[in-house]
Amino acid sequence: MVLRRIGFIVFFFYFFSPGVDGLCKRTECKCVPYRHNSLFAECAFQSRQMMAMKASDFPSELGAVVMSGGRELRFDIEVFSHLTHLESVVVRGVPKVYVKEHSFANMSSKTPVSFEFSDAQFLIFEGMSWKSPDGPVSVLVARVNRAIIHGQAFSRLTNFTAVDVGRLELLEKAFYIARPYNENNTTISLERVHIENLAKMTFQSSVYEVRLSGSEVKKVSTDAFTALQIERVVIENSTLHRVEAAAFSDQTLIQTLTLRQARLHDVEGGAFLSGLSNLVIIHSKLGIVRSGAMNITVATVLMADNMFSHVHSHGIVLKDWNTLTISNNTFKRIEREAFTSPSAPPAASRPGGPAEDYLVVTEEPAKTHEFNFTRNIIVEVHDSAFDFAVNEDSKVLIDNNFFIFNCHCSMDNVGLLISGGKAAMFDTGLCSVDETLSKCFQLPMGFVNMYNFTENVCKVHGSIVCEEVQRDAEDAPDEPSITSAVDIPYEDVEREKQLLTSLFAIILVGMLVVMIVSAMMWVGRKGYCAKARRFLLPSTNSLVDHLTRMFSSSGVTPAVSVSRLSVHEYAELQRKMEEAKTLEEDDGTLEDKATQTLPEELTQELLQSLKEKLNDPENYSEARDMIEHLYDLIKVEENCNKNYRDSTCVTIEEPEHGDNLYDVIRPKRPPQGRTGKPELVNTGTRAPSPDKLLPYSKKPMIVSDYMEPRDRKVHTYSEIPPRPDLLPGPHVSTSVSMANRPLPAEPTQL
């Protein structure tokens, strides 16, 4: 009984208690001592290995772990719940990483634990992944193709950073932090990420900073920012294609909202409703700002170096501001009361009014307002476009604003653009003087002060009577020198990008076509086309022919067979010549038939060339003429030999030692005995080459002084057997036959 209990205890601890060694026993891992009596484990898994990490895989003394490689990594529930010394977890280079629900729940380490997930293709954090940890947690996601974060995934989060994420999917309540460690220090940073939809209640918990840098967001959904308080929201060098209504909820208080080098294409009505302490918009582009898009209570506003394409009526409503600076902006199309602020009653009358009409009701003296409207470029602006509550006690600075139209004598209405600053807008505004105005009134070209133009031109001359000036007075001048650097609509930028891309593609395709045509012409001039065609088309040396011979005859070709046959025949010839030295030699002059090689027309190279020309359509006719000519030559030779034998009635003796093709030609033996060693005379081939078959004149030769050699067998070649049945042999006289064939050398007189 006792042994059974001991066995049960051993079994329980073996399967359910965390292992002492864990990863340190695996061949892919190695463990070394770490600080505070802990261990550092580093594991490099094989490329096709799929890992499922459990709590028993991590030793209790583990302080830091690095896992890399493999194909897939999954974490079971509460894998780090027993690690009291854990400080760092790094997962690097694993294609797929799955963090299940409660995978990192109930971590017992009280020290800050940092998690890093990098260089992955797919990463998913399910809900409650970091539930109830004892210490703060920071998470880094870097260089991931696709990452998905479910709702309420984090707890006690101090920092979350996503860098270079191809597609980041933030589901509803993605950054809802159940137990914030310190909401005054929690930061969320999204750098160079692509987000299709910033879902509802994504930022529901109070944090210190939300930063969006170098990123692209297709849609910011309604109630995306619903936290009670966010210290700073920074959107820099990023693009927000569409901001829906109430994306920045009215229940959220943001201390500072900064748009720096941001691009907002379409801002719907009521998109920005949050209370702000500071609003900073610099070097940004706002496309379509619909009515009520920014309806915010703000203390300080700075708008500088921006471009506003189209601001609808009541598009930007600023309430209870103290400092408002609008400088060096470009306003392309601004409708009536596009920029406005509700007028507030004097401070003495506030207690008697309804308290609900004001964000803050106080009996303190009203603060002095500061309004700065300088160096702005105004293209198309309606009356009262800037309707701000500027009273006499406010500090107002309106200076050097450029109006894109030609100067005329009815410009005093520009003061209506800003309520309360009529005189300043006209006195300090600048209008354009084009070439016509300059010639008519001797004025410098460019921009001049409206007040000065009215005093010096309109009051002196009464009116502009120059016909050319009247015709061109309403034409907007083209003054690129004062155009803002951001005065480029987004649609124009996209159109220019597409145009440049199309032009580049057309130029590249044209260059490739020119290069290909030039290469083809060069190959044609060098003759490589014919060689390639010969190599590919079925012929003796073609690739097809080589493959056919390889698979059909095991690599032995007819040309090889002929070559081998010729070698054997010449070896036999050498043996016969050696044997001939031992035989009884004749007294007459002998012809060495070893020199009578194959005719030049019938060599292996010529036959191969004829075969290639027959397969080539261009050279087919030439090859056919050569074959016909060679056939006629052979038939003439055979008929000559036949007629000669018939006329002389010479009986050919049969060979004694079998049919040998290269026997020595022996003429009839004279009666006298042998007087000395016979001489060998080279007679050469008996048939001329095809290039020497043209008609030629030859002097009459005396053939009676020479003896016609007589073979034991008619002189033929085994490679081309005679076919007398195909062509009847004509009768040729002996003299003609002897005259038209090469003669042997004159024998030596004995």
Sequence and secondary structure as in RCSB ss.txt:
>XXXX:A:sequence
MVLRRIGFIVFFFYFFSPGVDGLCKRTECKCVPYRHNSLFAECAFQSRQMMAMKASDFPSELGAVVMSGGRELRF
DIEVFSHLTHLESVVVRGVPKVYVKEHSFANMSSKTPVSFEFSDAQFLIFEGMSWKSPDGPVSVLVARVNRAIIH
GQAFSRLTNFTAVDVGRLELLEKAFYIARPYNENNTTISLERVHIENLAKMTFQSSVYEVRLSGSEVKKVSTDAF
TALQIERVVIENSTLHRVEAAAFSDQTLIQTLTLRQARLHDVEGGAFLSGLSNLVIIHSKLGIVRSGAMNITVAT
VLMADNMFSHVHSHGIVLKDWNTLTISNNTFKRIEREAFTSPSAPPAASRPGGPAEDYLVVTEEPAKTHEFNFTR
NIIVEVHDSAFDFAVNEDSKVLIDNNFFIFNCHCSMDNVGLLISGGKAAMFDTGLCSVDETLSKCFQLPMGFVNM
YNFTENVCKVHGSIVCEEVQRDAEDAPDEPSITSAVDIPYEDVEREKQLLTSLFAIILVGMLVVMIVSAMMWVGR
KGYCAKARRFLLPSTNSLVDHLTRMFSSSGVTPAVSVSRLSVHEYAELQRKMEEAKTLEEDDGTLEDKATQTLPE
ELTQELLQSLKEKLNDPENYSEARDMIEHLYDLIKVEENCNKNYRDSTCVTIEEPEHGDNLYDVIRPKRPPQGRT
GKPELVNTGTRAPSPDKLLPYSKKPMIVSDYMEPRDRKVHTYSEIPPRPDLLPGPHVSTSVSMANRPLPAEPTQL
>XXXX:A:secstr
 HHHHHHHHHHHHHHHS  SSGGGGSTTEEEEEEGGGEEEEEEEE TT EEEE GGGS TTEEEEEEEESSEEEE
 TTTTTT SS  EEEEES SEEEE TTTTTT    S EEEEEEEEEEEEE TTTT S SS EEEEEEEEEEEEE 
TT  SSEEEEEEEEEEEEEE TTTT  SS S TTT EEEEEEEEEEEE TTSB S EEEEEEES EEEEE TTSB
  SEEEEEEEES EEEEE TTSB TT EEEEEEEES EEEEE TTSB SEEEEEEEES EEEEE TTSEEEE SE
EEEES EEEEE TT EEEES SEEEEES EEEEE TTSEE      GGGTTTS GGGSSS   S     EEEEES
 EEEEE TTSEE    TTSEEEEE  EEEEE  S  GGGGGGBTT HHHHHHH EEEE HHHHHHHT  SEEEEH
HHHIIIIIHHHSS   HHHHHHTTS    GGG  TT   HHHHHHHHHHHHHHHHHHHHHHHHHHHHHHHHHHHH
HTHHHHHHHHHSSSTTSHHHHHHHHHHSTT  HHHHHHHHHHHHHHHHHHHHHHHHHS   SS EE GGG    G
GGSHHHHHHHHHHHHSTTTHHHHHHHHHHHHHHHHHHHHHHHHHHHHHT      SS   TT  B     SS   
S   EE    SS  GGG S         TTS     SS   BTTB   TTTS      HHHHHHTS         
